[in-house]
């Protein structure tokens, strides 16, 4: 009996290390990142016989700053919005068991709000004054986005409408509202300082969105550490009825998750309009909601709600951006890029699906069980 | 093959990593018998059923069905060879009609002859004495009828072996009798029935034979007359059963000081769930119970006390001071804990770890902005896993992968950790094994001895008599009697429930 148990447990421990890695939620996004890196390395060596894809150089930008440039910088920079949305989308998914498809349209609203405020000020106001204007505009857009988030959240939490259906309303109406905020004018801000948030601050070689994203990631990490947001939203997502009987108000938690997503949207809005110092209502952040949902799924999170891994979601966002950039370098035309992306994404999603994970785990278990069984038989013999 | 056997399983082995769930288990089912499969939680009952129905592949052994070796690879396979299963949870579609449910997935071709389907379903239902129209929507039927429809579906598929996995745990007495009549009818028709249940009385009422499993091994197969109840229990537990008689409420009445203000006192408490306004009070160190048939309002009453459902009227005093309890958190903050009747739906948070499930209530009381440190949470979980002897691989194991009894202990741990002055336990012993039942009853008495007030609800009147010093009897949403002292006996309780208000 005891020797047999030892045999089982030792064969367990040998394989459990590998099994643990594979079963870890971070495995899929990290493996996907590694695959993309290896692929690009190989492509570099075969096609160009060098490793130019990964080269990062310090060179003067169009505005004359010395800035870092290279594909990796582009990826990290451009993934910022997606990473921010992934944070909020993960919480919404966990608590409500559904997704918000209106984030692209709400980004347009947030961006339009910021421009509405900023456009009224001439470019020659002092730095301090300009900063105050930007901060005011941003705070207003945070309030506006949070209110729209609360609107979505109220539909979901109090009227029990499925999240996708509830957010379909703003998905449809959001861009019109954004245009209406500025009377459908094409606004562009001439003050170069407005571009700092989406591009570079003079003297700093790293794109500003990277810093903004890092700050937001730190904030959410602190929130998850020092509050019960994780426990509450997971509990609500898994079993709302028993959460309620344990004193949690599921409605409040769902509402809160949508409001947090709204705040993430406001930050994205600032970055987006700052990148170009202008807005095109119908195009800004187009289809970004799908990428944000993909990031959550790529992170191995159950889109039906419940347990979540924030790190995996954020990594998922970078994987998607990396993939997009890789496809561009492979000279895939921008019109065809979605199709290619879809192929890769479907593979990744299938790999991280519960079905395949279970299949892999079962295979492992069967092998272990067979071994345990043969040990038992040996012992009996 | 044994004479008359319809199903024979020989040397069944099933291993999970590190665990031998079944070790050379034999099981024989004869034609036209009702065969109880008994064992504590984790004895291997469900694993054996799952191997038989093709949910798990087996790692050794053979299955013979009426003289043929069969390989069952999937539940579909099992159905095709004539093994039908009716689970505790209804697995039919509530939004379809009874007839549709009976024939779903079994009609040939694209077209369906609805008239024919309804009439043949009607015939079968009548034949089996199931009181329901084939056109009724299934969701509108009582759980018992739904269960019977599931059985009718199985019977109509010409099953030779019918597995009933805990079919009675959500039925009341009359419904159980209806189900038993149906089982006896089927038995006469030659169907072999495997009956899995935790209710000993039911086993002795309806079964012919008992197979007992313990720790994944076969203990033995017995004809029911040869195995008295006490022996069955000792076989299941694998030790001489330290008799239920150990549990006594002697001296209970003396300990309660009725001159002190009651811990909890409600006047005219009014809910919205169909119960009449009621008065209730409980003193420190007292164990009381609510009894009545299913649907009599006993659960609704305690839910109203906890604020689980909307409370619209009445006054509540705790230790003499008027308090407002409108939602669960209010009750929790005043030191009331509530273990809900439906463990799966209202109790566990399935995917969360055992640790998170244990700390949940106390954590919520402590507040959103003040999470327990990991180390603190681990200490809490460790303490209660040891105290209540919870069998779990680790603190991080999701609660849903524990057995029913251990899940219940985790929920119990959650509410003990909240350190209540008044603990409400609604059916804490439902669907769990005998050993754990006794443990829970003992725990209740120990808590009362420590001066806590407990409300204990159980459908097994024995349990209530053993643990409670005062019983509140309900019928049709109304309190119809209060029994204590010498009145606490089976006959008196039955009479009060039935309506002999003398």
Interface residues (C-beta under 8 A of the other chain):
Chain A: X5 X8 X9 X12 X225 X226 X227 X228 X229 X231 X232 X234 X235 X238 X239 X241 X242 X243 X244 X245 X246 X247 X248 X249 X306 X307 X365 X366 X368 X369 X370 X372 X373 X376 X377
Chain B: X13 X15 X16 X17 X18 X20 X57 X59 X60 X306 X308 X327 X328 X329 X332 X338 X340 X345 X346 X347 X348 X349 X350 X351 X352 X356 X360 X361 X363 X364 X365 X367 X368 X369 X370 X371 X414
